[in-house]
Amino acid sequence: MILTEYVIEREFVNKFIQFTFDNPLVINGIERRLFLWGHEILLPDGKGNYNSGILDLIGTDERGEVWLIEAKLNSNKEWNSNIWENQLGLYAKSLRKRSEQEIVLGARRYIVKESAGTLFPPFILDGTNSLSEAFCQWASSLTKDKKEGLTLYETTMRKIMDGEIIQCVLSNEPSQGIWENRHKGDSTARAYITFQKMIADVVLEQNKVVSTSFEEGHWSHGTWISFIQKKNEVKPTPDKIPLLLADGVIPTYERILSFILEIGWNGKYVANQKAFRFDLQTVYEVPLRIHIGWIDADGQQDIQYRTPYQFGLKFNIDFRHFKRHVDTEIWETGYKLAKELAEKGRYNIRGGEFSIFDPYWTAEKVKDLRWDGEMYRFISQRNRDYIGLEEEQHDLNGVFLFLRKVIKH
């Protein structure tokens, strides 16, 4: 999608968000108020490897039905009758695999009004500390009591886990042909909203009898902080890295993710407790290893504007394949590249065994040291990795220049 199309689509989505603040959806003559509680949620496509996708909106109506909403302008080349199956269906599959903790943290930036370029529900109060509390505030705006808000929250979680989700396309013009040619014959609920001139025309297909009873579940109703504290329960996959990052660092992560996809990353990775990693082939026919993940915010690193317990970001470049190569010339080339990275991106060796800026340390002397070849952004103990400082973007540009030069793409 070209930039102007993205801007137009975002404006279209914002108008729809604004519409829901004061207007219900009318379905077969029956009104349903809709609470949009998630915006631009990063989700993989559910096929195994990481292929990025961004779900435009997720919400719950007053009957407890959960709506996944993907906006498509009629001018968008992706606008066709397969979108319910090939995009929304994969988002639903991916979302179903998430825990309550991961779903809540995915909604946090929107509820706390940190998402850029969008509108926020007027009934959500500043300082709201959980998605559960946000549901209670929505219920209050509908003159319902707190218990009903908590029940709607629990019903939302249950329906996501059970896959009972309405997959909805939001478009600026009607298209009878696209709707009629959609995949049919299963129990998936699908909807089509035509939104024009602040009027929403809704078509809903539900082949399955939907329960409107509200069942109690075993949900924690955790706050942002209590869920962030349970760091070990979130695996650092590419779509989940933002869940625990400080808000000021998330745009940096998004830049990195976009860049590595641009230069040829195929979406395959291996994840450990705090990072995911993958190899990219270089023009020297020896791969570089890339590590992307979380770093702790200790006393020496004051991450700006962060919720307590949030992480900073690591984006480490690893020359281990050069260092372990049997050909000495290959390692000498790798070490020259490591020095070039140090100059362009202010990176240094991880582990502190020596300084790569010290001319004493030649490739030959470094070869037998314990250093495994991994490098990270390091200027000082208080200025390392990516923690939201303005100067980091200059260094990141240098890293991008380096990678664009050496990666085979």
TISE-585856 format. One record per residue: residue in one letter; x, y, z of N, C-alpha, C in turn. Coordinates in steps of 0.05 Angstrom, whole numbers, padded with zeros to 5 digits, always signed. Atoms other than C-alpha are relative to their C-alpha. Layout:
% residues N
aXYZXYZXYZ/...
% end
This chain:
% residues 409
m+00017-00024+00000+00000+00000+00000+00018+00025+00000/i-00016-00024+00001+00029+00068-00020-00009+00018+00023/l+00004-00016-00023+00033+00122+00033-00027+00014+00000/t+00026-00015+00001-00027+00163+00009-00023-00018+00006/e+00021+00019-00006-00071+00101+00011-00001-00006+00030/y-00001+00005-00029-00048+00086+00082-00012+00023+00016/v+00010-00024-00014-00063+00157+00104-00031+00001-00003/i+00029-00001+00005-00132+00155+00072-00014-00022+00016/e+00012+00022-00015-00147+00087+00103+00000+00005+00030/r+00000-00006-00029-00125+00109+00172-00021+00021+00007/e+00021-00020-00005-00170+00170+00168-00028-00013-00001/f+00025+00015+00002-00227+00124+00146-00005-00016+00026/v+00002+00016-00024-00214+00078+00206-00006+00018+00024/n+00005-00019-00022-00212+00138+00254-00029+00010+00000/k+00028-00009+00001-00280+00162+00229-00018-00022+00010/f+00016+00022-00010-00308+00093+00242+00002-00002+00031/i-00004+00001-00029-00278+00092+00312-00017+00022+00013/q+00016-00022-00011-00309+00160+00325-00030-00006-00001/f+00028+00007+00004-00376+00135+00299-00009-00018+00023/t+00009+00019-00021-00377+00079+00351-00002+00012+00027/f+00002-00012-00027-00369+00127+00409-00029+00008+00006/d+00027-00011-00005-00440+00154+00400-00022-00015-00014/n+00021+00013+00016-00475+00106+00353+00003-00031+00002/p-00001+00029+00000-00493+00032+00356+00002-00011-00029/l+00004+00014+00025-00487-00018+00300-00029-00010+00000/v+00027+00009+00002-00556-00036+00275+00000-00025-00018/i-00001+00025+00014-00562-00109+00255-00028-00013+00000/n+00027+00010+00002-00629-00135+00230-00019+00015+00018/g+00018-00017-00015-00663-00077+00264+00006+00002+00030/i-00007+00000-00029-00629-00090+00332+00026+00015+00004/e-00024-00016-00006-00579-00041+00361+00020-00015+00018/r-00022+00011-00017-00512-00064+00389+00021+00021+00003/r-00023-00018-00006-00462-00017+00422+00025-00016-00002/l-00025+00014+00004-00391-00034+00404+00023+00015+00014/f-00023-00011-00013-00329-00023+00447+00025-00009-00014/l-00025+00007+00014-00266-00021+00405+00023+00004+00021/w-00020-00001-00022-00210-00039+00455+00028-00007-00010/g-00027+00006+00011-00152-00058+00408+00003+00013-00027/h-00004-00014+00024-00121-00020+00351+00028-00007-00011/e-00026+00007+00013-00066-00041+00301+00016-00020+00016/i-00013+00021-00015-00048-00106+00335+00017-00017-00019/l-00018+00015+00017+00013-00141+00306-00005-00030+00005/l+00006+00029-00001-00004-00214+00290+00014-00014-00023/p-00010+00016+00022+00031-00268+00250-00023-00012-00016/d+00021+00010+00016-00008-00302+00195-00009-00028+00007/g+00009+00026-00009-00014-00368+00232+00011-00023-00016/k-00010+00022+00017+00026-00408+00181+00026-00012+00010/g-00025+00011-00011+00087-00421+00224+00022+00020+00001/n-00021-00021+00001+00140-00372+00201-00013+00027+00006/y+00011-00026-00005+00134-00299+00217-00005+00015-00026/n+00007-00017+00021+00097-00261+00164-00018+00021+00012/s+00013-00021-00016+00075-00194+00191-00028+00007-00011/g+00026-00010+00007+00003-00171+00192-00009+00017+00023/i+00010-00018-00021-00032-00116+00230-00030+00000-00001/l+00029-00001-00002-00104-00125+00252-00008+00028+00007/d+00008-00029-00004-00138-00057+00247-00014+00004+00026/l+00016-00004-00024-00188-00064+00303-00011-00026+00012/i+00014+00022-00013-00216-00112+00354-00018+00013+00021/g+00020-00011-00019-00278-00099+00396-00020-00020+00009/t+00020+00017-00012-00334-00128+00436-00027+00016+00000/d+00026-00014-00001-00408-00111+00429-00014-00007+00027/e+00012+00002-00026-00457-00107+00487-00013-00028+00004/r+00009+00027-00003-00481-00178+00473+00023-00019+00007/g-00023+00016-00005-00410-00203+00485+00012-00013-00024/e-00012+00009+00025-00395-00217+00412+00027+00014-00005/v-00026-00011+00005-00322-00206+00393+00003+00005-00030/w-00003-00007+00028-00307-00170+00327+00029+00005-00007/l-00026-00007+00012-00242-00173+00288-00007+00016-00026/i+00008-00018+00022-00246-00116+00238+00025+00008-00016/e-00021-00007+00018-00201-00107+00178-00012+00021-00020/a+00010-00021+00018-00210-00042+00138+00013-00003-00027/k-00010+00001+00028-00204-00044+00062-00016+00020-00016/l+00012-00019+00019-00217+00015+00017-00006-00015-00026/n+00007+00014+00025-00250-00004-00049+00022+00002-00020/s-00023-00003+00018-00186+00020-00084+00023-00019+00006/n-00022+00017-00009-00142-00030-00046+00000-00026-00017/k-00003+00023+00017-00115-00086-00090-00006-00026+00016/e+00004+00023-00016-00123-00134-00031-00030-00005+00005/w+00029+00002-00005-00199-00123-00030-00012-00020-00019/n+00012+00021+00016-00229-00188-00054-00015-00019+00019/s+00018+00017-00015-00276-00243-00031+00015-00020+00018/n-00016+00019-00016-00219-00284-00001+00010+00011+00026/i-00012-00013-00023-00202-00234+00053-00009-00012+00027/w+00009+00012-00025-00245-00268+00106+00016-00025+00007/e-00014+00025-00004-00209-00334+00097+00030+00004+00002/n-00029-00003+00003-00139-00311+00078+00013+00020+00018/q-00012-00020-00018-00130-00253+00126-00013-00001+00027/l+00014+00000-00025-00183-00248+00180+00000-00028+00014/g-00001+00027-00011-00185-00323+00189+00026-00007+00012/l-00027+00005-00010-00110-00327+00199+00005+00017+00025/y-00002-00016-00024-00113-00269+00249-00014-00013+00023/a+00016+00013-00021-00167-00305+00288+00014-00025+00011/k-00015+00023-00008-00125-00368+00289+00024+00007+00018/s-00023-00009-00015-00064-00330+00314-00009+00011+00028/l+00009-00012-00025-00104-00292+00367-00009-00021+00019/r+00010+00022-00017-00135-00356+00393+00022-00013+00016/k-00022+00013-00014-00066-00381+00412+00012+00017+00022/r-00011-00018-00020-00053-00321+00457-00014-00004+00027/s+00011+00002-00027-00062-00322+00532-00015+00025+00008/e+00013-00024-00010-00104-00273+00572+00021+00022+00003/q-00021-00020-00004-00039-00238+00590+00008+00013-00026/e-00009-00010+00026-00018-00231+00517-00021+00017-00013/i+00022-00015+00012-00086-00207+00494-00002+00028+00014/v+00002-00025-00015-00089-00154+00549+00023+00018-00006/l-00023-00017+00006-00018-00129+00537-00001+00010-00029/g+00003-00009+00027-00034-00125+00463-00019+00024-00003/a+00020-00022+00000-00091-00077+00479+00010+00025+00016/r-00008-00021-00019-00052-00035+00530+00006+00027-00012/r-00008-00026+00011-00023+00019+00485-00024+00016-00009/y+00024-00015+00008-00091+00036+00457-00016+00010+00024/i+00016-00008-00023-00127+00037+00524+00014+00022+00016/v-00014-00021-00015-00073+00080+00557+00007+00024-00018/k-00001-00022+00018-00075+00126+00496+00029+00007-00009/e-00027-00003+00010-00004+00114+00472+00002-00006-00030/s+00000+00005+00029-00022+00091+00401+00000+00026-00015/a-00002-00025+00016-00004+00143+00349-00021+00002-00021/g+00017-00006+00023-00051+00175+00299-00028-00012+00001/t+00027+00012-00002-00117+00148+00326-00016+00015+00020/l+00019-00012-00020-00177+00167+00369-00005-00020+00022/f+00003+00017-00023-00190+00140+00438-00028+00003+00012/p+00027-00001-00012-00256+00122+00473-00002+00022+00021/p+00002-00022-00020-00280+00184+00512-00007-00010+00028/f+00007+00010-00026-00305+00140+00569+00023-00013+00015/i-00023+00012-00013-00236+00111+00584+00015+00022+00015/l-00013-00021-00017-00205+00150+00641+00030-00003-00001/d-00029+00000-00003-00132+00170+00646+00007-00016+00025/g-00009+00017-00022-00095+00122+00691-00014-00027+00002/t+00013+00026+00000-00138+00062+00673+00022-00021+00001/n-00023+00018-00005-00095+00004+00698-00004-00028-00011/s+00003+00027+00011-00124-00056+00662-00022+00000-00021/l+00021+00003+00020-00167-00079+00604-00027-00006+00014/s+00024+00006-00015-00216-00107+00654-00013+00025+00011/e+00011-00026-00010-00224-00037+00685-00012+00016-00023/a+00010-00014+00024-00234-00008+00615-00028-00011-00007/f+00026+00012+00005-00292-00057+00604-00021+00011+00020/c+00018-00011-00020-00323-00033+00669-00008+00029-00006/q+00005-00027+00007-00317+00039+00647-00019+00002-00024/w+00019+00001+00023-00351+00022+00581-00028-00008+00009/a+00027+00008-00010-00407-00014+00618-00013+00023+00014/s+00011-00023-00014-00416+00047+00661-00012+00021-00019/s+00010-00019+00020-00424+00091+00599-00026-00010-00013/l+00025+00011+00010-00480+00044+00578-00021-00003+00022/t+00017+00002-00024-00512+00052+00647-00003-00029+00011/k-00001+00027-00012-00493-00019+00665+00018+00001+00024/d-00017+00000-00024-00461-00038+00731+00027-00013-00005/k-00027+00010+00002-00389-00060+00743+00000-00030-00005/k+00001+00028+00003-00408-00133+00747-00005-00008-00029/e+00005+00005+00028-00435-00131+00676+00025+00005-00017/g-00025-00005+00014-00370-00100+00653+00020-00022+00003/l-00019+00022-00005-00329-00155+00685-00009-00025-00015/t+00010+00023+00014-00375-00207+00654+00005+00002-00030/l-00006-00004+00028-00366-00177+00585+00029-00004-00006/y-00029+00005+00002-00291-00179+00595+00005-00030-00001/e-00005+00028-00001-00293-00252+00614-00012-00014-00025/t+00012+00012+00024-00340-00269+00556+00018+00005-00024/t-00018-00007+00022-00292-00234+00509+00024-00020+00000/m-00023+00018-00001-00233-00276+00533-00008-00028-00008/r+00009+00027+00006-00273-00341+00529-00005-00003-00030/k+00007+00002+00028-00298-00327+00459+00025+00001-00018/i-00025-00001+00015-00228-00310+00434+00013-00028+00002/m-00012+00026-00003-00201-00375+00463-00015-00022-00014/d+00017+00020+00013-00259-00415+00434-00002+00004-00030/g+00002-00006+00028-00252-00383+00366-00027+00010-00009/e+00027-00010+00006-00323-00354+00369+00002+00030-00006/i-00006-00028+00007-00305-00290+00333-00014+00008-00026/i+00012-00011+00025-00341-00247+00281+00023+00012-00016/q-00020-00010+00018-00293-00236+00223-00013+00021-00018/c+00014-00022+00013-00312-00168+00195+00018+00016-00018/v-00013-00019+00018-00290-00127+00135-00015+00027+00001/l+00011-00027+00000-00300-00052+00139+00009+00014-00025/s-00006-00012+00026-00304-00017+00072-00015+00026-00004/n+00012-00027+00005-00320+00052+00045-00022-00001-00022/e+00021+00002+00020-00366+00026-00010-00011-00029+00001/p+00011+00027+00001-00414-00033-00017+00011-00015-00024/s-00009+00017+00022-00393-00092-00060-00015-00026+00003/q+00017+00024-00002-00448-00143-00067+00015-00025-00010/g-00014+00023+00011-00404-00188-00110+00020-00012+00018/i-00021+00009-00019-00347-00192-00060-00013-00015+00023/w+00013+00013-00022-00395-00209-00004-00013-00026-00008/e+00014+00024+00009-00434-00260-00044+00020-00022-00007/n-00020+00020+00007-00369-00295-00066+00018-00009+00022/r-00016+00008-00024-00341-00303+00004-00002-00030+00004/h+00001+00028-00007-00325-00372+00030-00024-00006+00018/k+00024+00007-00015-00387-00406+00057+00002-00029+00008/g+00002+00028-00007-00407-00472+00087+00013-00009+00025/d-00011+00008-00026-00374-00470+00155-00014+00017+00022/s+00013-00013-00023-00392-00443+00224+00011+00027+00006/t-00012-00026-00005-00350-00380+00220-00020+00023-00004/a+00017-00023+00002-00388-00316+00233+00016+00022-00016/r-00013-00021+00016-00372-00263+00180-00019+00024-00003/a+00016-00025+00002-00394-00191+00172+00013+00018-00020/y-00009-00020+00019-00388-00135+00122-00013+00027+00008/i+00010-00027-00008-00395-00062+00144+00007+00019-00022/t-00005-00022+00019-00403-00009+00091-00004+00026+00016/f+00001-00025-00016-00387+00058+00124+00004+00024-00018/q-00001-00024+00017-00404+00121+00086-00015+00022+00014/k+00014-00024-00010-00422+00191+00109-00010-00004+00029/m+00007+00005-00029-00422+00169+00183-00025-00017+00003/i+00022+00020-00002-00473+00115+00169+00012-00028-00005/a-00011+00027+00002-00456+00041+00179-00022-00019-00007/d+00019+00021+00009-00493-00012+00140+00013-00027+00005/v-00012+00025-00009-00480-00080+00171-00015-00025-00011/v+00010+00026+00008-00490-00149+00140+00015-00021+00016/l-00012+00020-00018-00478-00207+00188-00011-00028-00007/e+00007+00027+00006-00477-00281+00172+00010-00017+00024/q-00008+00018-00022-00478-00330+00231-00015-00027-00005/n+00012+00026+00006-00490-00403+00212-00002-00017+00025/k+00000+00015-00025-00481-00425+00284-00017+00014+00020/v+00016-00012-00021-00529-00413+00341+00019+00010+00021/v-00018-00013-00018-00493-00364+00385-00012+00003+00027/s+00009-00003-00028-00499-00367+00460+00003+00029+00009/t-00001-00027-00011-00516-00301+00491+00002+00000+00031/s-00004+00002-00029-00508-00327+00562+00028+00006+00007/f-00027-00008-00009-00449-00302+00602+00009-00020+00021/e-00011+00020-00018-00408-00357+00633+00023+00011+00016/e-00022-00008-00016-00361-00345+00690+00025-00018-00007/g-00024+00014+00006-00289-00364+00676+00021+00005+00021/h-00022-00003-00019-00223-00369+00712+00020+00019-00011/w-00017-00021+00011-00193-00304+00689+00012+00017+00022/s-00014-00014-00022-00143-00263+00728-00007+00029+00002/h+00007-00029+00000-00167-00193+00709+00025+00016+00008/g-00025-00013-00008-00094-00172+00716+00003+00028-00010/t-00007-00027+00009-00068-00101+00712+00023-00001-00020/w-00023-00001+00018-00017-00078+00661+00025-00009+00015/i-00025+00006-00015+00037-00081+00714+00002-00029+00009/s-00001+00028-00009+00018-00149+00742+00006-00019-00023/f-00005+00017+00023+00018-00179+00672+00029+00004-00010/i-00027-00005+00009+00084-00145+00653+00020-00014+00018/q-00018+00013-00019+00116-00173+00716+00004-00030-00006/k-00002+00028+00006+00102-00243+00691+00014-00004-00027/k-00014-00001+00025+00154-00235+00637+00006-00028-00011/n-00008+00026+00009+00174-00308+00634-00023-00015-00014/e+00023+00014+00011+00104-00327+00611-00005+00009-00029/v+00003-00010+00027+00111-00289+00545+00025-00008-00016/k-00022+00008+00017+00155-00320+00491+00007+00022-00019/p-00008-00023+00016+00196-00268+00452-00001-00007-00030/t+00003+00003+00029+00168-00283+00382-00003+00028-00012/p+00001-00027+00012+00168-00225+00332-00025+00016+00005/d+00025-00015-00005+00095-00208+00343-00004+00007+00029/k+00004-00005-00028+00101-00210+00419+00021+00018+00013/i-00020-00018-00011+00164-00169+00429-00012+00026+00010/p+00010-00026-00009+00124-00104+00432-00016-00001+00026/l+00018+00002-00023+00080-00130+00489+00015+00008+00026/l-00015-00007-00024+00136-00119+00540+00020+00023-00003/l-00018-00022+00004+00174-00062+00509-00011+00026+00011/a+00008-00027-00007+00174+00009+00536-00012+00014-00024/d+00014-00012+00022+00127+00051+00494+00018+00016-00019/g-00018-00016+00016+00183+00097+00471+00019-00016-00018/v-00018+00017+00016+00222+00038+00442-00015-00015-00022/i+00015+00015+00020+00166+00006+00402+00004+00010-00028/p-00005-00009+00028+00175+00052+00341+00027-00009-00011/t-00026+00010+00009+00248+00031+00339-00002-00029-00008/y+00004+00028+00007+00228-00042+00340-00014-00003-00027/e+00015+00001+00025+00178-00030+00284+00018+00007-00024/r-00019-00006+00022+00233+00003+00242+00018-00023-00006/i-00018+00023+00004+00279-00056+00253-00014-00023-00014/l+00015+00022+00012+00226-00107+00236-00005+00005-00029/s+00006-00007+00027+00207-00070+00173+00026-00002-00017/f-00026+00000+00015+00281-00064+00152+00009-00028-00006/i-00011+00027+00004+00300-00137+00162-00017-00015-00020/l+00017+00013+00021+00240-00159+00121+00007+00011-00027/e-00007-00013+00026+00260-00109+00067+00026-00012-00012/i-00025+00010+00010+00331-00138+00062+00001-00030-00004/g+00001+00028+00008+00308-00209+00055-00005-00021+00022/w+00006+00020-00020+00291-00242+00122-00025-00015-00009/n+00022+00017+00009+00246-00301+00106-00020-00007+00021/g+00019+00005-00021+00210-00302+00172+00006-00023+00018/k-00007+00022-00017+00244-00363+00201+00018+00010+00023/y-00015-00008-00023+00273-00356+00271+00000-00021+00021/v-00001+00016-00024+00292-00390+00336-00002+00018+00023/a+00005-00017-00023+00268-00361+00402+00011-00014+00025/n-00007+00010-00026+00298-00368+00471-00016+00016+00021/q+00015-00012-00021+00276-00337+00537-00004+00031-00004/k+00002-00029+00002+00290-00264+00518+00004+00011-00028/a-00005-00011+00027+00302-00259+00443-00006-00021-00021/f+00000+00018+00023+00292-00289+00375+00024+00006-00017/r-00024-00003+00016+00349-00300+00327-00003-00014-00027/f+00001+00012+00027+00361-00316+00254+00026+00008-00014/d-00024-00006+00016+00418-00316+00203-00008+00012-00026/l+00003-00012+00027+00423-00272+00141+00026-00004-00015/q-00024+00006+00017+00470-00292+00085+00013+00026-00009/t-00015-00024+00009+00524-00241+00068+00011-00003-00028/v-00013+00001+00027+00558-00224+00002+00026-00016+00001/y-00025+00015-00003+00618-00261+00031-00006-00030+00003/e+00009+00027-00002+00577-00326+00032+00003-00012+00028/v+00000+00008-00028+00582-00329+00108-00022+00016+00014/p+00022-00015-00012+00520-00311+00148+00007+00017+00024/l+00001-00015-00025+00511-00258+00201-00023-00010+00016/r+00023+00007-00018+00468-00276+00261-00011+00025+00012/i+00014-00023-00011+00417-00226+00285-00015-00009+00025/h+00014+00005-00024+00390-00225+00356-00018+00024+00006/i+00019-00021-00006+00327-00184+00371-00017-00008+00024/g+00015+00008-00024+00295-00184+00440+00000+00022+00021/w+00003-00018-00022+00287-00153+00508+00026+00002+00016/i-00021-00003-00020+00338-00124+00556-00012+00013+00025/d+00010-00009-00025+00326-00110+00629+00006+00030+00004/a-00005-00028-00007+00318-00039+00654+00011+00001+00029/d-00012+00000-00027+00367-00039+00712+00005+00029+00009/g-00004-00026-00012+00388+00019+00755+00017+00019-00017/q-00018-00016+00016+00439+00043+00704-00014+00009-00026/q+00013-00008+00025+00388+00050+00648-00028+00010+00006/d+00026-00012-00006+00330+00098+00658-00016+00002-00026/i+00017-00001+00024+00281+00080+00603-00022+00020+00004/q+00018-00022-00003+00240+00141+00591-00029-00008-00004/y+00029+00002+00003+00165+00143+00601-00010-00029-00001/r+00008+00028+00002+00159+00069+00615-00017-00007+00024/t+00014+00013-00021+00110+00029+00656+00021-00017+00015/p-00019+00016-00015+00149-00005+00713+00001-00029-00012/y-00006+00027+00008+00180-00071+00692+00001-00004-00030/q-00003+00003+00029+00179-00057+00617+00029-00003-00008/f-00026+00005+00010+00239-00076+00576+00010+00021-00020/g-00012-00013+00023+00287-00041+00530+00004-00021-00022/l-00002+00017+00024+00307-00070+00462+00029-00007-00006/k-00026+00008+00011+00367-00110+00439-00002-00004-00030/f-00002+00006+00029+00387-00111+00366+00030-00005-00004/n-00028+00007+00000+00453-00148+00366+00008-00013-00027/i-00011+00011+00025+00496-00166+00306+00023-00019+00008/d-00017+00022-00010+00535-00231+00313+00018-00011-00023/f-00019+00009+00020+00598-00250+00274+00011-00028+00006/r-00010+00026-00008+00605-00320+00303+00007-00018-00023/h-00005+00017+00022+00602-00354+00236+00026+00007-00014/f-00026-00009+00010+00661-00313+00212+00022-00010+00019/k-00021+00006-00019+00700-00325+00276+00006-00030+00001/r-00004+00029-00002+00690-00401+00275+00009-00012-00026/h-00007+00011+00026+00707-00408+00202+00029-00010+00000/v-00027+00012+00001+00768-00452+00187+00020+00017-00016/d-00017-00017+00017+00794-00402+00136+00007+00026+00015/t-00008-00024-00015+00834-00348+00172-00007+00026-00014/e+00007-00024+00015+00821-00298+00116-00029+00007+00004/i+00028-00006-00004+00747-00305+00127-00004+00014+00027/w+00002-00013-00026+00755-00287+00201+00012+00028-00002/e-00011-00027+00002+00799-00228+00183-00020+00019-00014/t+00021-00016+00013+00744-00203+00136-00022+00006+00020/g+00021-00004-00020+00693-00213+00191+00007+00020+00021/y-00009-00018-00021+00734-00175+00241+00001+00029-00011/k+00001-00026+00013+00742-00117+00192-00029+00010-00001/l+00028-00008+00001+00666-00117+00184-00010+00007+00028/a+00008-00007-00027+00658-00117+00260+00010+00028+00008/k-00010-00027-00006+00702-00056+00265-00016+00021-00016/e+00016-00018+00015+00662-00023+00210-00027+00005+00013/l+00025-00003-00015+00598-00036+00248+00004+00017+00025/a-00006-00016-00024+00630-00007+00310+00001+00030-00007/e-00002-00029+00009+00645+00058+00272-00027+00011-00008/k+00025-00010+00012+00578+00064+00237-00023+00001+00021/g+00022+00002-00018+00532+00043+00294+00006+00003+00029/r-00009-00002-00028+00573+00054+00357-00006-00026+00015/y+00002+00027-00012+00572-00021+00372+00026-00008+00011/n-00024+00012-00011+00621-00058+00415-00005-00029+00007/i+00004+00029-00005+00633-00130+00435-00016-00004+00025/r+00016+00007-00024+00585-00163+00483+00018-00017+00018/g-00016+00016-00019+00620-00189+00545+00023+00016+00012/g-00020-00018-00012+00672-00134+00556+00028-00011+00002/e-00026+00013-00002+00733-00178+00545+00022+00019-00012/f-00018-00020+00011+00766-00123+00503-00016+00021-00015/s+00014-00021+00016+00749-00060+00464+00008-00003-00029/i-00005+00003+00028+00742-00067+00390+00013+00025-00012/f-00012-00026+00009+00765+00006+00383+00030+00001+00006/d-00028+00001-00007+00833-00012+00413+00016-00013-00022/p-00015+00011+00023+00882-00022+00354+00018-00024+00008/y-00017+00022-00009+00922-00071+00397-00013-00027-00007/w+00014+00025+00004+00867-00123+00387-00004-00006-00030/t+00002+00007+00028+00879-00152+00318-00018-00025-00003/a+00016+00024+00005+00838-00208+00286+00014-00025+00011/e-00016+00023-00009+00894-00257+00303-00002-00003+00030/k+00000+00001-00029+00895-00238+00377-00028-00006+00011/v+00028+00003-00009+00819-00239+00383-00010-00029-00005/k+00010+00026+00010+00811-00307+00348-00003-00020+00023/d+00000+00021-00021+00826-00348+00410-00013+00010+00027/l+00014-00009-00024+00788-00305+00461-00027-00012+00002/r+00026+00012-00004+00723-00328+00491-00023+00015-00014/w+00021-00016+00013+00684-00273+00456-00012-00016-00023/d+00013+00018+00019+00632-00309+00413-00006+00015-00027/g+00005-00015+00025+00627-00254+00360-00024+00019+00001/e+00024-00016-00002+00565-00218+00385+00006+00029+00008/m-00004-00028-00006+00562-00142+00386-00027+00014+00005/y+00025-00015-00006+00512-00092+00414+00007+00029+00002/r-00003-00029-00003+00501-00018+00417+00010+00007+00028/f-00011-00006-00027+00545+00007+00474+00017+00026-00002/i-00015-00025-00002+00567+00078+00489+00010+00003+00029/s-00007+00000-00029+00566+00074+00566-00020-00018+00014/q+00018+00017-00015+00532+00035+00621-00029+00012+00000/r+00026-00013+00000+00475+00086+00619-00011+00005-00028/n+00008-00005+00027+00472+00089+00544+00008-00023-00018/r-00005+00024+00016+00469+00021+00512-00026-00013-00009/d+00024+00012+00012+00422-00021+00471-00019+00022-00010/y+00019-00020+00010+00358+00016+00452-00021+00004+00022/i+00016-00006-00024+00322+00050+00510-00017+00025-00004/g+00018-00023+00005+00286+00108+00476+00014+00027-00002/l-00015-00025+00003+00341+00161+00469+00000+00009-00029/e+00001-00010+00027+00338+00206+00408+00024-00008-00016/e-00025+00005+00015+00411+00193+00389+00001-00029-00010/e+00000+00027+00009+00395+00119+00380-00007-00003-00030/q+00009+00001+00028+00362+00133+00313+00023+00005-00019/h-00024-00005+00017+00427+00160+00284+00017-00025-00001/d-00016+00025-00001+00464+00097+00307-00015-00022-00016/l+00015+00021+00014+00408+00053+00279+00002+00004-00030/n-00004-00006+00028+00414+00088+00212+00027-00011-00010/g-00026+00011+00007+00488+00069+00212+00000-00030-00002/v+00002+00030+00001+00471-00004+00227-00014-00008-00025/f+00015+00006+00025+00421-00004+00170+00018+00003-00024/l-00018-00004+00023+00473+00024+00122+00020-00024-00002/f-00019+00022-00001+00522-00030+00144-00013-00026-00010/l+00013+00025+00008+00472-00087+00136-00008+00001-00029/r+00008-00002+00029+00447-00062+00069+00024-00005-00018/k-00024+00004+00016+00519-00064+00045+00009-00030+00000/v-00012+00027-00002+00538-00134+00070-00020-00023-00004/i+00019+00022+00002+00473-00174+00068-00006-00005-00030/k+00006+00008+00027+00460-00212+00004-00030+00000-00004/h+00028-00002+00005+00392-00192-00022-00006+00010-00028/
% end
